[in-house]
Amino acid sequence: MRKTGTQFHMNAQLIDTRTDTHVWAEEYDRDLNDVFAIQSEIVHKVAEQLHAKISSAEKVAIQRPPTADLSAFDLYSRAKNLLIATTLGSDAKTNLLQAAELLSQAIARDPSFFDAYCQLAYAHDAMYFAGYDHTPARLALAEGAIQTAFRLRSDGGEAHFARALNLYWGYLDYGGALAELEIVRQTQPNDARVFEWRGTIERRQGRWEESTQDLERALNLDPRNVQIVQQLALSYEYLRRYADEERMLDHVLAIVPDDVATKAERAVVELNWHADVQPLHQVIDSIGSTNPAAMSKIADARLICALAERHTDTARDALTAFGENKPHLTTDNLPLTRLFLEGVVARMAKEAAEAQSAFTAARAEQEKTVQAQPNYGPALCVLGLIDASLGRKEEALREGRRAVELLPVEKDAINGPAMIKYLAMIGA
């Protein structure tokens, strides 16, 4: 596709990959306002060439443009790209906030933009689940977007999809989420995302075999979907199947060879598997010399490397790169705080006064977070780590034990064990 002013030229081809022969081809020279009509036309042409039957419901869906406002669609497309980019990078919170703002702008331009409401719910739910803003207000924003989506299109599969993620991320209601995904599967049986999200929910339930099978089924349906490959890599990391994890990350790099977050994550595998920090150090140096602007995307990996090597100056430099984002040192959903880790680095450097000052400031900040979300285990857990660092032993143990009670293993097979791990750290 080539765009010139308000005109575009599109060359569409259908190729049989078994024989590398052209089945159908056509060129279009149209006004940009015709772009959605062209998409519908191509769908009909391809279906005709493949002798596929299109149901009446599918015909309606094909003919329905996502929006009549191209500027709104541009905002929506930019937001979707940001949401896709949040998986491994250290700038997740920034991306989610920007995506939510772009989608709000798209909706302001077209209040009937169904898909934009579904994506907006995704952005708000992701902020809530990841712990960047685990407050009732954030959850209410997600649910408001979902309610509008259902009001616009009560039978829309994307609305059920958004509700499934809201039940999963907002309430850990795995049964309800799986029921919503089953509704989507009835009308979209080959939608890889159904199996992707079913697999991630089963993973939270500790149903590892079913989870892996569903994620592999999703990848089979959509082998170039980077998010699905990354989810499989994550599962293999949880299962300590490091060779398989490396294979999946290599798959990602075959699709997006310049993705710096995946390059760094690939090197982190060697650290987890063989306690070898050198590959990670080399990757970070390479990115720093060839693409310094991308260093913020690998802040987590830089911090992990610096802590492993006991390089206090590098650790401090990595911490400054986070901005409004929160550091993750592991794959559980426990965003730590910059102030707390500044205390950890100062303690590592044997700077007792600086460590005490950082931990005291971290406690004041984290106490506000806990007050805003009193029943959120991960937030209470971080407060426990801070209190342990300050020598507030009784408070720290009480907070750590309460975090385990709030998020038991039976409720969350990933973060539940993390609460126990951090309680052990508090005790130590």
C-alpha positions as CSV (number, residue, x, y, z in Angstrom):
1,M,0.0,0.0,0.0
2,R,1.3,3.5,-0.9
3,K,-0.3,6.7,0.3
4,T,0.0,10.1,-1.4
5,G,-1.9,12.9,0.2
6,T,-5.5,11.8,0.4
7,Q,-5.1,9.1,-2.2
8,F,-3.7,5.6,-1.9
9,H,-2.6,2.8,-4.2
10,M,-3.0,-0.8,-3.0
11,N,-1.8,-4.0,-4.6
12,A,-3.6,-7.0,-3.2
13,Q,-2.4,-10.6,-3.9
14,L,-3.6,-14.0,-2.9
15,I,-0.8,-16.6,-3.1
16,D,-1.0,-20.4,-2.6
17,T,2.0,-21.0,-0.5
18,R,2.1,-24.7,-1.2
19,T,3.0,-24.0,-4.9
20,D,4.0,-20.3,-4.7
21,T,1.4,-19.5,-7.4
22,H,-0.8,-16.4,-7.7
23,V,-4.5,-17.3,-7.2
24,W,-5.8,-13.7,-7.5
25,A,-4.4,-10.2,-7.7
26,E,-5.9,-6.7,-8.1
27,E,-4.8,-3.1,-7.9
28,Y,-6.8,-0.3,-6.3
29,D,-6.4,3.5,-6.7
30,R,-8.8,5.2,-4.3
31,D,-9.4,8.0,-1.9
32,L,-8.5,7.3,1.7
33,N,-12.1,7.5,2.7
34,D,-12.7,4.3,0.7
35,V,-10.1,2.3,2.7
36,F,-12.7,0.3,4.7
37,A,-14.8,-0.4,1.7
38,I,-11.7,-1.8,-0.1
39,Q,-11.1,-4.1,2.9
40,S,-14.6,-5.4,2.7
41,E,-14.2,-5.9,-1.1
42,I,-11.0,-7.9,-0.6
43,V,-12.6,-10.1,2.0
44,H,-15.3,-11.0,-0.4
45,K,-12.9,-11.7,-3.2
46,V,-10.6,-13.9,-1.1
47,A,-13.5,-15.8,0.3
48,E,-14.8,-16.4,-3.3
49,Q,-11.4,-17.6,-4.4
50,L,-11.1,-20.0,-1.5
51,H,-14.7,-21.2,-2.0
52,A,-15.5,-20.2,1.6
53,K,-19.1,-19.7,2.6
54,I,-19.9,-16.4,4.4
55,S,-22.8,-16.5,6.9
56,S,-25.3,-13.6,7.0
57,A,-23.8,-12.5,10.3
58,E,-20.3,-12.5,8.8
59,K,-21.6,-10.5,5.8
60,V,-22.9,-7.8,8.2
61,A,-19.6,-7.7,10.1
62,I,-17.6,-7.5,6.8
63,Q,-19.7,-4.5,5.5
64,R,-19.6,-2.6,8.8
65,P,-16.7,-0.1,8.9
66,P,-15.0,0.3,12.4
67,T,-15.6,4.0,12.3
68,A,-16.4,6.8,9.8
69,D,-13.7,9.0,11.2
70,L,-10.2,8.3,9.8
71,S,-8.5,10.4,12.4
72,A,-10.2,8.4,15.2
73,F,-9.1,5.2,13.4
74,D,-5.5,6.5,13.3
75,L,-5.6,7.2,17.1
76,Y,-7.0,3.7,17.7
77,S,-4.3,2.1,15.6
78,R,-1.5,3.9,17.4
79,A,-3.0,2.8,20.7
80,K,-3.2,-0.8,19.6
81,N,0.5,-0.7,18.7
82,L,1.4,0.6,22.1
83,L,-0.7,-2.1,23.8
84,I,1.1,-4.8,21.8
85,A,4.5,-3.3,22.8
86,T,3.8,-3.7,26.6
87,T,4.6,-7.4,26.9
88,L,8.3,-7.5,27.7
89,G,9.5,-3.8,27.9
90,S,10.2,-1.8,31.0
91,D,8.0,1.0,29.8
92,A,4.7,-0.8,30.3
93,K,3.0,1.8,32.4
94,T,3.9,4.6,30.1
95,N,2.6,2.7,27.1
96,L,-0.7,1.8,28.9
97,L,-1.3,5.4,29.9
98,Q,-0.5,6.7,26.4
99,A,-2.8,4.0,24.8
100,A,-5.7,4.9,27.2
101,E,-5.3,8.6,26.3
102,L,-5.2,7.9,22.5
103,L,-8.3,5.7,22.8
104,S,-10.1,8.4,24.8
105,Q,-9.4,10.9,22.0
106,A,-10.6,8.4,19.4
107,I,-13.9,7.9,21.3
108,A,-14.3,11.7,21.8
109,R,-14.1,12.0,18.0
110,D,-16.5,9.0,17.4
111,P,-18.6,8.1,20.5
112,S,-19.9,5.0,18.6
113,F,-16.4,3.5,18.0
114,F,-17.1,0.0,19.4
115,D,-13.6,-1.4,19.0
116,A,-12.0,1.6,20.7
117,Y,-14.1,1.0,23.8
118,C,-13.0,-2.7,23.9
119,Q,-9.3,-1.7,23.7
120,L,-9.8,1.1,26.2
121,A,-11.2,-1.5,28.7
122,Y,-8.1,-3.7,28.0
123,A,-5.7,-0.7,28.8
124,H,-7.5,0.1,32.1
125,D,-7.7,-3.6,33.1
126,A,-4.0,-4.1,32.3
127,M,-3.1,-1.1,34.5
128,Y,-5.1,-2.6,37.3
129,F,-3.9,-6.2,37.1
130,A,-0.2,-5.2,36.7
131,G,-0.4,-3.2,39.9
132,Y,0.3,0.2,38.3
133,D,-3.0,1.5,39.5
134,H,-4.8,-1.3,41.5
135,T,-7.7,1.0,42.6
136,P,-11.5,0.8,42.3
137,A,-11.4,3.9,40.2
138,R,-9.3,2.3,37.5
139,L,-11.5,-0.8,37.5
140,A,-14.6,1.3,37.1
141,L,-13.1,3.0,34.0
142,A,-12.6,-0.4,32.4
143,E,-16.1,-1.5,33.3
144,G,-17.6,1.7,32.0
145,A,-15.9,1.1,28.6
146,I,-17.3,-2.5,28.5
147,Q,-20.8,-1.4,29.3
148,T,-20.7,1.1,26.5
149,A,-19.4,-1.6,24.1
150,F,-22.3,-3.9,25.0
151,R,-24.7,-1.0,24.6
152,L,-23.3,-0.3,21.1
153,R,-23.2,-4.0,20.0
154,S,-24.8,-6.5,22.4
155,D,-23.8,-9.5,20.3
156,G,-20.2,-8.3,19.6
157,G,-17.6,-11.0,20.2
158,E,-15.0,-8.3,21.1
159,A,-17.3,-7.1,23.9
160,H,-17.4,-10.6,25.4
161,F,-13.6,-10.8,25.0
162,A,-13.2,-7.5,26.9
163,R,-15.5,-8.8,29.7
164,A,-13.5,-12.0,29.9
165,L,-10.3,-10.0,30.5
166,N,-12.1,-7.8,33.0
167,L,-13.3,-10.8,35.0
168,Y,-9.8,-12.4,34.9
169,W,-7.7,-9.3,35.5
170,G,-10.1,-7.4,37.7
171,Y,-11.5,-10.1,39.9
172,L,-9.4,-13.3,39.4
173,D,-12.8,-14.8,38.4
174,Y,-11.4,-17.5,36.2
175,G,-14.6,-19.5,35.7
176,G,-16.5,-16.4,34.6
177,A,-13.7,-15.4,32.3
178,L,-13.5,-18.8,30.7
179,A,-17.3,-18.8,30.2
180,E,-17.0,-15.4,28.3
181,L,-14.2,-16.8,26.1
182,E,-16.4,-19.8,25.3
183,I,-19.1,-17.4,24.0
184,V,-16.4,-15.8,21.7
185,R,-15.3,-19.3,20.6
186,Q,-18.8,-20.2,19.4
187,T,-18.7,-17.4,16.8
188,Q,-14.9,-17.1,16.3
189,P,-13.7,-20.8,16.5
190,N,-10.3,-20.1,14.9
191,D,-9.5,-16.9,16.8
192,A,-6.1,-17.6,18.3
193,R,-6.7,-15.1,21.1
194,V,-9.4,-17.4,22.6
195,F,-6.8,-20.1,23.1
196,E,-4.1,-17.7,24.1
197,W,-6.2,-16.2,26.9
198,R,-7.7,-19.5,27.9
199,G,-4.1,-20.7,28.3
200,T,-3.0,-17.8,30.4
201,I,-6.1,-18.2,32.7
202,E,-5.4,-21.9,33.1
203,R,-1.8,-21.0,34.0
204,R,-3.1,-18.8,36.9
205,Q,-5.2,-21.8,38.0
206,G,-2.1,-24.0,38.1
207,R,-3.4,-26.2,35.2
208,W,0.0,-26.2,33.5
209,E,-0.5,-29.0,31.0
210,E,-3.9,-27.6,29.7
211,S,-2.4,-24.1,29.7
212,T,0.6,-25.1,27.6
213,Q,-1.6,-27.1,25.1
214,D,-3.9,-24.1,24.6
215,L,-1.0,-21.7,24.1
216,E,0.6,-24.0,21.6
217,R,-2.8,-24.3,19.8
218,A,-3.0,-20.5,19.7
219,L,0.5,-20.4,18.2
220,N,-0.4,-23.0,15.6
221,L,-3.4,-20.9,14.5
222,D,-1.3,-17.6,14.4
223,P,2.4,-18.5,14.2
224,R,3.6,-14.9,13.7
225,N,1.7,-13.5,16.7
226,V,4.5,-12.1,18.9
227,Q,2.4,-11.9,22.0
228,I,1.4,-15.6,21.8
229,V,5.1,-16.6,21.4
230,Q,6.1,-14.4,24.4
231,Q,3.3,-16.0,26.5
232,L,4.6,-19.5,25.7
233,A,8.1,-18.4,26.5
234,L,6.8,-17.1,29.9
235,S,5.2,-20.5,30.6
236,Y,8.4,-22.3,29.8
237,E,10.2,-20.0,32.2
238,Y,7.7,-20.8,35.0
239,L,8.2,-24.5,34.3
240,R,12.0,-24.1,34.2
241,R,12.0,-25.4,30.6
242,Y,14.8,-23.0,29.7
243,A,15.7,-24.6,26.3
244,D,12.1,-24.2,25.2
245,E,12.0,-20.7,26.5
246,E,15.1,-19.8,24.4
247,R,13.5,-21.4,21.4
248,M,10.4,-19.3,21.7
249,L,12.4,-16.1,22.2
250,D,14.4,-17.0,19.1
251,H,11.1,-17.3,17.3
252,V,10.1,-13.8,18.4
253,L,13.4,-12.4,17.1
254,A,12.9,-14.2,13.8
255,I,9.7,-12.1,13.4
256,V,11.0,-8.8,15.0
257,P,14.8,-9.0,14.9
258,D,15.3,-5.5,16.2
259,D,13.2,-5.9,19.4
260,V,15.6,-4.9,22.2
261,A,13.4,-6.1,25.0
262,T,13.3,-9.7,23.6
263,K,17.1,-9.6,23.0
264,A,17.6,-8.7,26.7
265,E,15.0,-11.3,27.9
266,R,16.8,-13.9,25.8
267,A,20.1,-13.1,27.7
268,V,18.2,-13.2,31.1
269,V,17.4,-16.9,30.4
270,E,21.1,-17.7,30.5
271,L,21.3,-15.9,33.9
272,N,18.3,-17.9,35.2
273,W,19.5,-21.2,33.7
274,H,23.2,-21.2,34.2
275,A,23.8,-18.2,36.6
276,D,25.9,-16.7,33.7
277,V,25.5,-12.9,33.7
278,Q,28.0,-12.3,30.8
279,P,25.5,-12.8,27.9
280,L,23.2,-10.2,29.5
281,H,26.0,-7.8,30.1
282,Q,27.1,-8.1,26.4
283,V,23.6,-7.5,25.1
284,I,23.1,-4.4,27.2
285,D,26.5,-3.0,26.1
286,S,25.6,-3.7,22.5
287,I,22.2,-2.0,22.8
288,G,23.8,0.9,24.6
289,S,26.3,1.5,21.8
290,T,24.1,0.9,18.8
291,N,20.7,2.1,20.0
292,P,21.0,4.2,23.2
293,A,17.5,5.6,22.9
294,A,16.1,2.1,23.5
295,M,17.8,1.7,26.9
296,S,14.6,2.7,28.7
297,K,12.9,-0.4,27.2
298,I,15.5,-2.7,28.9
299,A,15.7,-1.0,32.3
300,D,14.5,-4.1,34.1
301,A,17.3,-6.2,32.5
302,R,19.9,-3.6,33.2
303,L,18.9,-3.5,36.9
304,I,18.9,-7.3,37.1
305,C,22.4,-7.4,35.6
306,A,23.8,-4.6,37.8
307,L,22.5,-6.2,41.0
308,A,23.9,-9.6,39.9
309,E,27.3,-8.0,39.3
310,R,27.1,-5.8,42.4
311,H,27.6,-2.6,40.2
312,T,26.0,0.1,42.3
313,D,26.6,3.0,39.8
314,T,25.1,1.0,37.0
315,A,22.2,0.0,39.1
316,R,21.5,3.6,40.0
317,D,21.7,4.6,36.4
318,A,19.2,1.9,35.5
319,L,16.8,3.1,38.2
320,T,16.8,6.6,36.8
321,A,15.6,5.2,33.4
322,F,12.3,3.9,34.8
323,G,10.6,7.3,35.1
324,E,7.0,6.6,36.1
325,N,7.3,2.9,35.4
326,K,8.0,0.4,38.2
327,P,10.8,-2.1,38.2
328,H,10.2,-5.8,37.9
329,L,13.0,-8.1,38.9
330,T,11.1,-11.3,38.3
331,T,8.2,-12.6,36.1
332,D,5.6,-12.4,38.9
333,N,3.2,-9.5,39.0
334,L,5.0,-7.6,41.8
335,P,6.1,-4.2,40.7
336,L,8.6,-2.9,43.2
337,T,9.2,0.8,43.8
338,R,12.2,2.9,42.7
339,L,12.7,4.3,46.2
340,F,12.8,0.8,47.8
341,L,15.4,-0.4,45.2
342,E,17.4,2.8,45.8
343,G,17.6,1.7,49.4
344,V,18.6,-1.8,48.3
345,V,21.4,-0.4,46.2
346,A,22.6,2.0,48.9
347,R,22.7,-1.0,51.4
348,M,24.7,-3.0,48.8
349,A,27.2,-0.1,48.7
350,K,27.3,-0.1,52.5
351,E,25.9,3.4,52.6
352,A,23.8,2.9,55.8
353,A,22.5,6.5,56.1
354,E,21.5,6.7,52.5
355,A,19.8,3.3,52.7
356,Q,17.9,4.3,55.8
357,S,16.7,7.5,54.1
358,A,15.6,5.8,50.9
359,F,13.7,3.1,52.8
360,T,12.0,5.7,55.0
361,A,10.8,7.6,51.9
362,A,9.8,4.3,50.3
363,R,7.7,3.4,53.3
364,A,5.8,6.7,53.3
365,E,5.1,6.3,49.5
366,Q,4.1,2.6,49.8
367,E,1.8,3.2,52.9
368,K,-0.3,5.6,50.7
369,T,-0.5,2.8,48.1
370,V,-1.7,0.3,50.6
371,Q,-4.3,2.7,52.0
372,A,-5.7,3.1,48.5
373,Q,-5.8,-0.6,47.9
374,P,-5.9,-2.3,51.4
375,N,-6.8,-5.8,50.2
376,Y,-4.2,-6.0,47.5
377,G,-1.6,-8.6,48.5
378,P,1.3,-7.5,46.3
379,A,1.2,-3.9,47.6
380,L,1.1,-5.1,51.2
381,C,4.0,-7.5,50.4
382,V,6.2,-4.6,49.2
383,L,5.4,-2.7,52.4
384,G,6.5,-5.8,54.3
385,L,9.8,-5.8,52.4
386,I,10.4,-2.1,53.2
387,D,9.6,-2.6,56.9
388,A,11.9,-5.5,57.1
389,S,14.7,-3.3,55.6
390,L,13.9,-0.7,58.2
391,G,14.1,-3.3,61.0
392,R,10.4,-3.0,61.8
393,K,10.3,-6.7,62.4
394,E,6.8,-7.3,63.8
395,E,5.1,-5.0,61.2
396,A,7.0,-6.6,58.4
397,L,6.1,-10.2,59.3
398,R,2.5,-9.2,59.9
399,E,2.3,-7.5,56.5
400,G,4.0,-10.4,54.8
401,R,1.6,-13.0,56.4
402,R,-1.4,-10.9,55.5
403,A,-0.3,-10.8,51.8
404,V,-0.1,-14.6,51.8
405,E,-3.7,-14.7,53.2
406,L,-5.0,-12.2,50.7
407,L,-3.5,-14.0,47.7
408,P,-3.1,-17.8,48.4
409,V,-1.6,-20.2,45.9
410,E,-5.1,-21.7,45.3
411,K,-6.3,-18.3,44.0
412,D,-3.2,-17.5,41.9
413,A,-0.7,-20.1,40.9
414,I,1.9,-17.5,40.0
415,N,1.5,-14.6,42.4
416,G,0.4,-16.8,45.3
417,P,3.8,-18.5,45.5
418,A,5.5,-15.1,45.0
419,M,3.8,-13.9,48.3
420,I,5.3,-16.9,50.1
421,K,8.7,-16.2,48.5
422,Y,8.7,-12.6,49.7
423,L,7.5,-13.6,53.2
424,A,10.5,-15.9,53.3
425,M,12.7,-12.9,52.3
426,I,11.0,-10.7,55.0
427,G,11.7,-13.5,57.6
428,A,15.4,-13.7,56.5
